[in-house]
Amino acid sequence: MPSLGAWLVAILVMLATTDALAFPHSLGGVRRQVAVRDMEGRELVFAAPPRRIVSLVPSATEIIFAIGGEDRLVGRTDFCDYPAAARAKTSVGGMINPNLETLVTLKPDLVLATNSGNREETFKQLTRLGIPVYLVGADRIAEVKDVARRLGALTGRDTAVVPLLDRIDRRVAMIRDAVKAHGRPRVLYVLWPDPLIVPGRAALVTELIDIAGGESITAADAEQYPRYSLEAAVAKAPDVIVLANHGSRSGPIAIDRWQRLTSLPAIKSGRVHSVDGNLMHRYGPRVLDGLDQLARAIHPEAFR
Protein backbone atom coordinates (compact mmCIF):
# COMPACT_ATOMS: atom_id res chain seq x y z
CA MET A 1 0.00 0.00 0.00
CA PRO A 2 1.36 3.46 -0.84
CA SER A 3 2.08 5.69 2.18
CA LEU A 4 -0.06 8.68 3.06
CA GLY A 5 2.64 10.90 1.57
CA ALA A 6 2.67 9.01 -1.71
CA TRP A 7 -1.09 9.26 -1.99
CA LEU A 8 -0.89 12.96 -1.13
CA VAL A 9 1.59 13.52 -3.94
CA ALA A 10 -0.85 11.85 -6.32
CA ILE A 11 -3.66 14.07 -5.06
CA LEU A 12 -1.47 17.17 -5.41
CA VAL A 13 -0.64 16.19 -8.96
CA MET A 14 -4.38 16.13 -9.54
CA LEU A 15 -4.39 19.63 -8.24
CA ALA A 16 -1.41 20.01 -10.20
CA THR A 17 14.24 0.62 -22.16
CA THR A 18 12.67 1.12 -25.47
CA ASP A 19 13.91 -2.13 -27.08
CA ALA A 20 11.24 -3.96 -25.11
CA LEU A 21 8.69 -1.74 -26.84
CA ALA A 22 9.58 -2.24 -30.48
CA PHE A 23 6.51 -3.10 -32.54
CA PRO A 24 7.48 -5.21 -35.58
CA HIS A 25 5.94 -4.73 -38.96
CA SER A 26 3.97 -7.56 -40.52
CA LEU A 27 6.09 -10.29 -42.02
CA GLY A 28 4.87 -11.93 -45.21
CA GLY A 29 1.44 -10.40 -44.68
CA VAL A 30 1.15 -11.97 -41.21
CA ARG A 31 1.26 -9.55 -38.28
CA ARG A 32 3.18 -10.91 -35.33
CA GLN A 33 2.15 -10.31 -31.76
CA VAL A 34 4.68 -8.59 -29.53
CA ALA A 35 5.07 -8.81 -25.77
CA VAL A 36 6.20 -5.73 -23.82
CA ARG A 37 6.79 -5.13 -20.13
CA ASP A 38 5.67 -2.05 -18.26
CA MET A 39 7.74 -0.31 -15.57
CA GLU A 40 6.56 -2.81 -12.96
CA GLY A 41 7.72 -5.72 -15.12
CA ARG A 42 4.18 -6.77 -16.02
CA GLU A 43 3.87 -8.35 -19.47
CA LEU A 44 1.36 -7.06 -22.01
CA VAL A 45 0.80 -8.60 -25.44
CA PHE A 46 -0.21 -6.50 -28.45
CA ALA A 47 -1.13 -7.55 -31.96
CA ALA A 48 -0.36 -4.01 -33.16
CA PRO A 49 0.84 -0.69 -31.72
CA PRO A 50 -1.83 0.96 -29.52
CA ARG A 51 -3.95 3.43 -31.44
CA ARG A 52 -6.44 4.48 -28.75
CA ILE A 53 -4.82 5.35 -25.43
CA VAL A 54 -6.44 6.60 -22.23
CA SER A 55 -4.08 8.23 -19.75
CA LEU A 56 -4.87 8.16 -16.03
CA VAL A 57 -1.53 9.86 -15.30
CA PRO A 58 -1.11 13.66 -15.74
CA SER A 59 2.67 13.28 -16.13
CA ALA A 60 2.22 10.76 -18.94
CA THR A 61 -0.33 13.02 -20.62
CA GLU A 62 2.15 15.91 -20.60
CA ILE A 63 4.89 13.75 -22.11
CA ILE A 64 2.62 12.42 -24.85
CA PHE A 65 1.77 15.97 -25.92
CA ALA A 66 5.41 17.05 -25.66
CA ILE A 67 6.49 14.36 -28.14
CA GLY A 68 3.56 14.89 -30.50
CA GLY A 69 1.76 11.64 -29.74
CA GLU A 70 -1.57 13.19 -28.81
CA ASP A 71 -3.37 11.82 -31.86
CA ARG A 72 -3.37 8.44 -30.15
CA LEU A 73 -4.68 9.86 -26.88
CA VAL A 74 -8.47 9.52 -26.70
CA GLY A 75 -9.03 10.04 -22.98
CA ARG A 76 -7.53 11.60 -19.87
CA THR A 77 -8.41 12.43 -16.26
CA ASP A 78 -9.84 15.69 -14.95
CA PHE A 79 -6.38 16.49 -13.67
CA CYS A 80 -4.57 16.05 -16.97
CA ASP A 81 -4.77 19.80 -17.44
CA TYR A 82 -1.50 20.58 -19.22
CA PRO A 83 -1.01 21.57 -21.94
CA ALA A 84 -4.30 23.38 -22.48
CA ALA A 85 -4.96 21.22 -25.54
CA ALA A 86 -5.21 18.19 -23.26
CA ARG A 87 -8.53 19.51 -21.97
CA ALA A 88 -10.05 18.92 -25.40
CA LYS A 89 -9.66 15.18 -24.87
CA THR A 90 -12.56 13.30 -23.27
CA SER A 91 -12.26 13.12 -19.49
CA VAL A 92 -12.91 9.87 -17.66
CA GLY A 93 -13.06 11.60 -14.26
CA GLY A 94 -10.55 11.40 -11.44
CA MET A 95 -7.37 9.41 -11.02
CA ILE A 96 -8.56 7.53 -7.96
CA ASN A 97 -12.09 6.82 -9.15
CA PRO A 98 -12.27 7.10 -12.95
CA ASN A 99 -15.62 6.54 -14.61
CA LEU A 100 -15.11 3.13 -16.18
CA GLU A 101 -18.33 3.38 -18.18
CA THR A 102 -17.04 6.50 -19.91
CA LEU A 103 -13.61 4.91 -20.32
CA VAL A 104 -15.05 1.81 -22.01
CA THR A 105 -17.03 3.91 -24.50
CA LEU A 106 -13.70 5.33 -25.74
CA LYS A 107 -12.72 1.79 -26.85
CA PRO A 108 -9.10 2.06 -25.69
CA ASP A 109 -6.56 -0.57 -26.59
CA LEU A 110 -4.31 0.66 -23.77
CA VAL A 111 -4.69 2.50 -20.46
CA LEU A 112 -1.70 4.28 -18.90
CA ALA A 113 -1.78 4.14 -15.10
CA THR A 114 0.43 4.44 -12.03
CA ASN A 115 0.74 2.82 -8.63
CA SER A 116 0.96 6.30 -7.10
CA GLY A 117 -2.49 7.74 -7.59
CA ASN A 118 -4.56 5.01 -9.22
CA ARG A 119 -6.17 2.19 -7.26
CA GLU A 120 -5.37 -1.49 -7.57
CA GLU A 121 -9.10 -2.09 -7.88
CA THR A 122 -9.16 0.04 -11.03
CA PHE A 123 -6.43 -2.13 -12.56
CA LYS A 124 -8.38 -5.28 -11.72
CA GLN A 125 -11.61 -3.92 -13.20
CA LEU A 126 -9.87 -2.90 -16.42
CA THR A 127 -8.23 -6.33 -16.67
CA ARG A 128 -11.61 -8.01 -16.26
CA LEU A 129 -12.86 -5.83 -19.10
CA GLY A 130 -9.98 -7.02 -21.27
CA ILE A 131 -8.28 -3.60 -21.43
CA PRO A 132 -4.47 -3.69 -21.09
CA VAL A 133 -3.01 -1.49 -18.34
CA TYR A 134 0.54 -0.17 -18.69
CA LEU A 135 2.06 1.12 -15.43
CA VAL A 136 4.51 4.03 -15.37
CA GLY A 137 6.25 5.96 -12.62
CA ALA A 138 9.39 8.00 -11.94
CA ASP A 139 11.28 8.77 -8.74
CA ARG A 140 14.52 9.84 -10.41
CA ILE A 141 15.47 11.90 -13.47
CA ALA A 142 16.75 8.71 -15.14
CA GLU A 143 13.27 7.24 -14.72
CA VAL A 144 11.64 10.38 -16.15
CA LYS A 145 13.72 9.75 -19.27
CA ASP A 146 12.73 6.08 -19.25
CA VAL A 147 9.03 6.98 -19.10
CA ALA A 148 9.52 9.31 -22.07
CA ARG A 149 11.29 6.61 -24.09
CA ARG A 150 8.55 4.10 -23.36
CA LEU A 151 5.76 6.50 -24.24
CA GLY A 152 7.59 7.40 -27.42
CA ALA A 153 7.63 3.76 -28.42
CA LEU A 154 4.00 3.20 -27.44
CA THR A 155 2.85 6.18 -29.51
CA GLY A 156 5.17 5.66 -32.47
CA ARG A 157 7.12 8.82 -31.61
CA ASP A 158 10.52 7.28 -30.85
CA THR A 159 12.38 9.87 -32.90
CA ALA A 160 10.56 12.78 -31.28
CA VAL A 161 11.70 11.65 -27.84
CA VAL A 162 15.37 12.22 -28.63
CA PRO A 163 15.26 16.05 -28.47
CA LEU A 164 13.32 15.87 -25.19
CA LEU A 165 15.95 13.58 -23.65
CA ASP A 166 18.71 15.88 -24.90
CA ARG A 167 16.94 18.87 -23.36
CA ILE A 168 16.68 17.11 -20.02
CA ASP A 169 20.39 16.26 -20.04
CA ARG A 170 21.38 19.81 -21.03
CA ARG A 171 19.23 21.52 -18.40
CA VAL A 172 20.37 19.20 -15.62
CA ALA A 173 24.02 19.71 -16.60
CA MET A 174 23.52 23.48 -16.79
CA ILE A 175 22.01 23.62 -13.29
CA ARG A 176 24.73 21.40 -11.82
CA ASP A 177 27.41 23.58 -13.40
CA ALA A 178 25.81 26.81 -12.18
CA VAL A 179 25.70 25.74 -8.52
CA LYS A 180 28.82 23.59 -8.20
CA ALA A 181 31.06 26.44 -6.97
CA HIS A 182 28.70 27.24 -4.12
CA GLY A 183 28.04 25.56 -0.79
CA ARG A 184 25.29 23.04 -0.08
CA PRO A 185 22.78 24.66 2.29
CA ARG A 186 20.42 22.48 4.33
CA VAL A 187 16.98 22.53 2.71
CA LEU A 188 13.58 21.76 4.21
CA TYR A 189 11.06 21.06 1.45
CA VAL A 190 7.47 21.19 2.66
CA LEU A 191 5.24 19.12 0.43
CA TRP A 192 2.24 19.64 2.70
CA PRO A 193 2.02 21.74 5.87
CA ASP A 194 -0.51 19.93 8.07
CA PRO A 195 0.24 17.17 8.63
CA LEU A 196 3.79 18.07 7.75
CA ILE A 197 4.80 15.87 4.82
CA VAL A 198 8.27 15.99 3.32
CA PRO A 199 10.25 14.14 0.62
CA GLY A 200 12.26 11.12 1.77
CA ARG A 201 15.12 9.21 0.18
CA ALA A 202 13.13 7.79 -2.75
CA ALA A 203 11.30 10.97 -3.76
CA LEU A 204 11.98 12.74 -7.05
CA VAL A 205 12.08 16.09 -5.23
CA THR A 206 14.99 14.85 -3.12
CA GLU A 207 17.07 14.29 -6.25
CA LEU A 208 16.01 17.68 -7.63
CA ILE A 209 17.23 19.37 -4.43
CA ASP A 210 20.56 17.58 -4.77
CA ILE A 211 20.97 18.63 -8.42
CA ALA A 212 20.02 22.19 -7.44
CA GLY A 213 22.93 22.32 -5.00
CA GLY A 214 21.12 21.71 -1.73
CA GLU A 215 21.08 19.04 0.93
CA SER A 216 17.60 17.91 1.89
CA ILE A 217 17.36 17.54 5.66
CA THR A 218 14.81 14.73 5.19
CA ALA A 219 16.72 12.76 2.53
CA ALA A 220 17.74 10.02 4.95
CA ASP A 221 14.16 8.98 5.69
CA ALA A 222 13.41 5.58 4.19
CA GLU A 223 9.80 6.46 3.37
CA GLN A 224 9.16 8.18 0.08
CA TYR A 225 6.97 10.92 1.57
CA PRO A 226 7.07 10.64 5.35
CA ARG A 227 5.18 12.61 7.94
CA TYR A 228 7.53 14.82 9.89
CA SER A 229 7.19 16.63 13.18
CA LEU A 230 7.75 20.36 13.36
CA GLU A 231 10.17 19.74 16.23
CA ALA A 232 12.28 17.40 14.10
CA ALA A 233 12.38 19.97 11.29
CA VAL A 234 13.44 22.73 13.67
CA ALA A 235 16.14 20.53 15.21
CA LYS A 236 17.78 20.10 11.80
CA ALA A 237 18.12 23.91 11.46
CA PRO A 238 17.41 24.34 7.74
CA ASP A 239 19.19 27.15 5.92
CA VAL A 240 16.45 27.29 3.28
CA ILE A 241 12.75 26.44 3.54
CA VAL A 242 10.88 25.67 0.32
CA LEU A 243 7.08 25.57 0.44
CA ALA A 244 5.23 23.81 -2.37
CA ASN A 245 2.34 25.81 -3.78
CA HIS A 246 -0.40 23.56 -5.13
CA GLY A 247 -2.59 26.22 -6.70
CA SER A 248 -5.89 27.82 -5.78
CA ARG A 249 -7.55 24.52 -4.89
CA SER A 250 -5.28 24.01 -1.88
CA GLY A 251 -5.55 27.54 -0.43
CA PRO A 252 -2.78 30.02 0.43
CA ILE A 253 0.64 28.92 1.65
CA ALA A 254 1.00 29.17 5.44
CA ILE A 255 4.23 31.17 5.56
CA ASP A 256 3.39 32.74 8.94
CA ARG A 257 3.73 29.37 10.67
CA TRP A 258 7.39 29.26 9.70
CA GLN A 259 8.21 32.92 10.19
CA ARG A 260 7.37 32.58 13.88
CA LEU A 261 10.31 30.17 14.24
CA THR A 262 12.81 33.00 14.52
CA SER A 263 15.68 30.79 15.71
CA LEU A 264 15.90 28.98 12.36
CA PRO A 265 18.76 30.02 10.05
CA ALA A 266 16.31 30.14 7.12
CA ILE A 267 14.11 32.65 8.96
CA LYS A 268 17.02 34.75 10.16
CA SER A 269 18.27 35.13 6.59
CA GLY A 270 14.81 35.53 5.04
CA ARG A 271 15.16 32.37 2.95
CA VAL A 272 11.63 31.02 2.83
CA HIS A 273 10.54 30.42 -0.75
CA SER A 274 7.47 29.22 -2.62
CA VAL A 275 7.67 26.94 -5.65
CA ASP A 276 5.09 25.50 -8.03
CA GLY A 277 4.24 22.02 -6.74
CA ASN A 278 2.91 20.89 -10.11
CA LEU A 279 6.37 21.34 -11.58
CA MET A 280 8.02 19.39 -8.78
CA HIS A 281 5.66 16.46 -8.44
CA ARG A 282 4.75 15.71 -12.04
CA TYR A 283 7.50 13.90 -13.89
CA GLY A 284 6.80 15.44 -17.28
CA PRO A 285 8.99 17.86 -19.25
CA ARG A 286 8.10 20.74 -16.91
CA VAL A 287 10.06 19.11 -14.10
CA LEU A 288 13.00 21.00 -15.63
CA ASP A 289 11.23 24.28 -14.83
CA GLY A 290 10.71 23.02 -11.29
CA LEU A 291 14.41 22.22 -11.03
CA ASP A 292 15.21 25.75 -12.18
CA GLN A 293 12.90 27.23 -9.52
CA LEU A 294 14.57 25.13 -6.84
CA ALA A 295 18.07 26.08 -7.93
CA ARG A 296 17.21 29.77 -7.89
CA ALA A 297 15.65 29.45 -4.43
CA ILE A 298 18.64 27.56 -3.02
CA HIS A 299 21.39 29.45 -4.85
CA PRO A 300 20.08 32.83 -6.08
CA GLU A 301 23.68 34.06 -6.18
CA ALA A 302 24.46 31.57 -8.97
CA PHE A 303 21.93 33.17 -11.33
CA ARG A 304 22.57 36.87 -10.93
Secondary structure as a PSIPRED ss2 file (coil, helix, strand):
# PSIPRED VFORMAT (PSIPRED V4.0)

   1 M C   1.000  0.000  0.000
   2 P C   1.000  0.000  0.000
   3 S C   1.000  0.000  0.000
   4 L H   0.000  1.000  0.000
   5 G H   0.000  1.000  0.000
   6 A H   0.000  1.000  0.000
   7 W H   0.000  1.000  0.000
   8 L H   0.000  1.000  0.000
   9 V H   0.000  1.000  0.000
  10 A H   0.000  1.000  0.000
  11 I H   0.000  1.000  0.000
  12 L H   0.000  1.000  0.000
  13 V H   0.000  1.000  0.000
  14 M H   0.000  1.000  0.000
  15 L H   0.000  1.000  0.000
  16 A C   1.000  0.000  0.000
  17 T C   1.000  0.000  0.000
  18 T H   0.000  1.000  0.000
  19 D H   0.000  1.000  0.000
  20 A H   0.000  1.000  0.000
  21 L H   0.000  1.000  0.000
  22 A C   1.000  0.000  0.000
  23 F C   1.000  0.000  0.000
  24 P C   1.000  0.000  0.000
  25 H C   1.000  0.000  0.000
  26 S C   1.000  0.000  0.000
  27 L E   0.000  0.000  1.000
  28 G C   1.000  0.000  0.000
  29 G C   1.000  0.000  0.000
  30 V E   0.000  0.000  1.000
  31 R C   1.000  0.000  0.000
  32 R C   1.000  0.000  0.000
  33 Q C   1.000  0.000  0.000
  34 V E   0.000  0.000  1.000
  35 A E   0.000  0.000  1.000
  36 V E   0.000  0.000  1.000
  37 R E   0.000  0.000  1.000
  38 D C   1.000  0.000  0.000
  39 M C   1.000  0.000  0.000
  40 E C   1.000  0.000  0.000
  41 G C   1.000  0.000  0.000
  42 R C   1.000  0.000  0.000
  43 E E   0.000  0.000  1.000
  44 L E   0.000  0.000  1.000
  45 V E   0.000  0.000  1.000
  46 F E   0.000  0.000  1.000
  47 A C   1.000  0.000  0.000
  48 A C   1.000  0.000  0.000
  49 P C   1.000  0.000  0.000
  50 P C   1.000  0.000  0.000
  51 R C   1.000  0.000  0.000
  52 R C   1.000  0.000  0.000
  53 I E   0.000  0.000  1.000
  54 V E   0.000  0.000  1.000
  55 S E   0.000  0.000  1.000
  56 L C   1.000  0.000  0.000
  57 V C   1.000  0.000  0.000
  58 P H   0.000  1.000  0.000
  59 S H   0.000  1.000  0.000
  60 A H   0.000  1.000  0.000
  61 T H   0.000  1.000  0.000
  62 E H   0.000  1.000  0.000
  63 I H   0.000  1.000  0.000
  64 I H   0.000  1.000  0.000
  65 F H   0.000  1.000  0.000
  66 A H   0.000  1.000  0.000
  67 I C   1.000  0.000  0.000
  68 G C   1.000  0.000  0.000
  69 G C   1.000  0.000  0.000
  70 E H   0.000  1.000  0.000
  71 D H   0.000  1.000  0.000
  72 R H   0.000  1.000  0.000
  73 L E   0.000  0.000  1.000
  74 V E   0.000  0.000  1.000
  75 G E   0.000  0.000  1.000
  76 R E   0.000  0.000  1.000
  77 T C   1.000  0.000  0.000
  78 D C   1.000  0.000  0.000
  79 F C   1.000  0.000  0.000
  80 C C   1.000  0.000  0.000
  81 D C   1.000  0.000  0.000
  82 Y C   1.000  0.000  0.000
  83 P C   1.000  0.000  0.000
  84 A H   0.000  1.000  0.000
  85 A H   0.000  1.000  0.000
  86 A H   0.000  1.000  0.000
  87 R H   0.000  1.000  0.000
  88 A H   0.000  1.000  0.000
  89 K C   1.000  0.000  0.000
  90 T E   0.000  0.000  1.000
  91 S E   0.000  0.000  1.000
  92 V C   1.000  0.000  0.000
  93 G E   0.000  0.000  1.000
  94 G C   1.000  0.000  0.000
  95 M C   1.000  0.000  0.000
  96 I C   1.000  0.000  0.000
  97 N C   1.000  0.000  0.000
  98 P E   0.000  0.000  1.000
  99 N C   1.000  0.000  0.000
 100 L H   0.000  1.000  0.000
 101 E H   0.000  1.000  0.000
 102 T H   0.000  1.000  0.000
 103 L H   0.000  1.000  0.000
 104 V H   0.000  1.000  0.000
 105 T H   0.000  1.000  0.000
 106 L C   1.000  0.000  0.000
 107 K C   1.000  0.000  0.000
 108 P C   1.000  0.000  0.000
 109 D C   1.000  0.000  0.000
 110 L E   0.000  0.000  1.000
 111 V E   0.000  0.000  1.000
 112 L E   0.000  0.000  1.000
 113 A E   0.000  0.000  1.000
 114 T C   1.000  0.000  0.000
 115 N C   1.000  0.000  0.000
 116 S C   1.000  0.000  0.000
 117 G C   1.000  0.000  0.000
 118 N C   1.000  0.000  0.000
 119 R C   1.000  0.000  0.000
 120 E H   0.000  1.000  0.000
 121 E H   0.000  1.000  0.000
 122 T H   0.000  1.000  0.000
 123 F H   0.000  1.000  0.000
 124 K H   0.000  1.000  0.000
 125 Q H   0.000  1.000  0.000
 126 L H   0.000  1.000  0.000
 127 T H   0.000  1.000  0.000
 128 R H   0.000  1.000  0.000
 129 L C   1.000  0.000  0.000
 130 G C   1.000  0.000  0.000
 131 I C   1.000  0.000  0.000
 132 P C   1.000  0.000  0.000
 133 V E   0.000  0.000  1.000
 134 Y E   0.000  0.000  1.000
 135 L E   0.000  0.000  1.000
 136 V C   1.000  0.000  0.000
 137 G C   1.000  0.000  0.000
 138 A C   1.000  0.000  0.000
 139 D C   1.000  0.000  0.000
 140 R C   1.000  0.000  0.000
 141 I H   0.000  1.000  0.000
 142 A H   0.000  1.000  0.000
 143 E H   0.000  1.000  0.000
 144 V H   0.000  1.000  0.000
 145 K H   0.000  1.000  0.000
 146 D H   0.000  1.000  0.000
 147 V H   0.000  1.000  0.000
 148 A H   0.000  1.000  0.000
 149 R H   0.000  1.000  0.000
 150 R H   0.000  1.000  0.000
 151 L H   0.000  1.000  0.000
 152 G H   0.000  1.000  0.000
 153 A H   0.000  1.000  0.000
 154 L H   0.000  1.000  0.000
 155 T C   1.000  0.000  0.000
 156 G C   1.000  0.000  0.000
 157 R C   1.000  0.000  0.000
 158 D H   0.000  1.000  0.000
 159 T H   0.000  1.000  0.000
 160 A H   0.000  1.000  0.000
 161 V H   0.000  1.000  0.000
 162 V H   0.000  1.000  0.000
 163 P H   0.000  1.000  0.000
 164 L H   0.000  1.000  0.000
 165 L H   0.000  1.000  0.000
 166 D H   0.000  1.000  0.000
 167 R H   0.000  1.000  0.000
 168 I H   0.000  1.000  0.000
 169 D H   0.000  1.000  0.000
 170 R H   0.000  1.000  0.000
 171 R H   0.000  1.000  0.000
 172 V H   0.000  1.000  0.000
 173 A H   0.000  1.000  0.000
 174 M H   0.000  1.000  0.000
 175 I H   0.000  1.000  0.000
 176 R H   0.000  1.000  0.000
 177 D H   0.000  1.000  0.000
 178 A H   0.000  1.000  0.000
 179 V H   0.000  1.000  0.000
 180 K C   1.000  0.000  0.000
 181 A C   1.000  0.000  0.000
 182 H C   1.000  0.000  0.000
 183 G C   1.000  0.000  0.000
 184 R C   1.000  0.000  0.000
 185 P C   1.000  0.000  0.000
 186 R E   0.000  0.000  1.000
 187 V E   0.000  0.000  1.000
 188 L E   0.000  0.000  1.000
 189 Y E   0.000  0.000  1.000
 190 V E   0.000  0.000  1.000
 191 L C   1.000  0.000  0.000
 192 W E   0.000  0.000  1.000
 193 P E   0.000  0.000  1.000
 194 D C   1.000  0.000  0.000
 195 P C   1.000  0.000  0.000
 196 L E   0.000  0.000  1.000
 197 I E   0.000  0.000  1.000
 198 V C   1.000  0.000  0.000
 199 P C   1.000  0.000  0.000
 200 G C   1.000  0.000  0.000
 201 R C   1.000  0.000  0.000
 202 A C   1.000  0.000  0.000
 203 A C   1.000  0.000  0.000
 204 L H   0.000  1.000  0.000
 205 V H   0.000  1.000  0.000
 206 T H   0.000  1.000  0.000
 207 E H   0.000  1.000  0.000
 208 L H   0.000  1.000  0.000
 209 I H   0.000  1.000  0.000
 210 D H   0.000  1.000  0.000
 211 I H   0.000  1.000  0.000
 212 A C   1.000  0.000  0.000
 213 G C   1.000  0.000  0.000
 214 G C   1.000  0.000  0.000
 215 E E   0.000  0.000  1.000
 216 S E   0.000  0.000  1.000
 217 I C   1.000  0.000  0.000
 218 T C   1.000  0.000  0.000
 219 A C   1.000  0.000  0.000
 220 A C   1.000  0.000  0.000
 221 D C   1.000  0.000  0.000
 222 A C   1.000  0.000  0.000
 223 E C   1.000  0.000  0.000
 224 Q C   1.000  0.000  0.000
 225 Y C   1.000  0.000  0.000
 226 P C   1.000  0.000  0.000
 227 R E   0.000  0.000  1.000
 228 Y C   1.000  0.000  0.000
 229 S C   1.000  0.000  0.000
 230 L H   0.000  1.000  0.000
 231 E H   0.000  1.000  0.000
 232 A H   0.000  1.000  0.000
 233 A H   0.000  1.000  0.000
 234 V H   0.000  1.000  0.000
 235 A H   0.000  1.000  0.000
 236 K C   1.000  0.000  0.000
 237 A C   1.000  0.000  0.000
 238 P C   1.000  0.000  0.000
 239 D C   1.000  0.000  0.000
 240 V E   0.000  0.000  1.000
 241 I E   0.000  0.000  1.000
 242 V E   0.000  0.000  1.000
 243 L E   0.000  0.000  1.000
 244 A E   0.000  0.000  1.000
 245 N E   0.000  0.000  1.000
 246 H C   1.000  0.000  0.000
 247 G C   1.000  0.000  0.000
 248 S H   0.000  1.000  0.000
 249 R H   0.000  1.000  0.000
 250 S H   0.000  1.000  0.000
 251 G C   1.000  0.000  0.000
 252 P C   1.000  0.000  0.000
 253 I C   1.000  0.000  0.000
 254 A C   1.000  0.000  0.000
 255 I C   1.000  0.000  0.000
 256 D H   0.000  1.000  0.000
 257 R H   0.000  1.000  0.000
 258 W H   0.000  1.000  0.000
 259 Q H   0.000  1.000  0.000
 260 R C   1.000  0.000  0.000
 261 L C   1.000  0.000  0.000
 262 T C   1.000  0.000  0.000
 263 S C   1.000  0.000  0.000
 264 L C   1.000  0.000  0.000
 265 P H   0.000  1.000  0.000
 266 A H   0.000  1.000  0.000
 267 I H   0.000  1.000  0.000
 268 K H   0.000  1.000  0.000
 269 S C   1.000  0.000  0.000
 270 G C   1.000  0.000  0.000
 271 R C   1.000  0.000  0.000
 272 V E   0.000  0.000  1.000
 273 H E   0.000  0.000  1.000
 274 S E   0.000  0.000  1.000
 275 V E   0.000  0.000  1.000
 276 D E   0.000  0.000  1.000
 277 G H   0.000  1.000  0.000
 278 N H   0.000  1.000  0.000
 279 L H   0.000  1.000  0.000
 280 M H   0.000  1.000  0.000
 281 H H   0.000  1.000  0.000
 282 R C   1.000  0.000  0.000
 283 Y C   1.000  0.000  0.000
 284 G C   1.000  0.000  0.000
 285 P C   1.000  0.000  0.000
 286 R C   1.000  0.000  0.000
 287 V H   0.000  1.000  0.000
 288 L H   0.000  1.000  0.000
 289 D H   0.000  1.000  0.000
 290 G H   0.000  1.000  0.000
 291 L H   0.000  1.000  0.000
 292 D H   0.000  1.000  0.000
 293 Q H   0.000  1.000  0.000
 294 L H   0.000  1.000  0.000
 295 A H   0.000  1.000  0.000
 296 R H   0.000  1.000  0.000
 297 A H   0.000  1.000  0.000
 298 I H   0.000  1.000  0.000
 299 H C   1.000  0.000  0.000
 300 P H   0.000  1.000  0.000
 301 E H   0.000  1.000  0.000
 302 A H   0.000  1.000  0.000
 303 F H   0.000  1.000  0.000
 304 R C   1.000  0.000  0.000
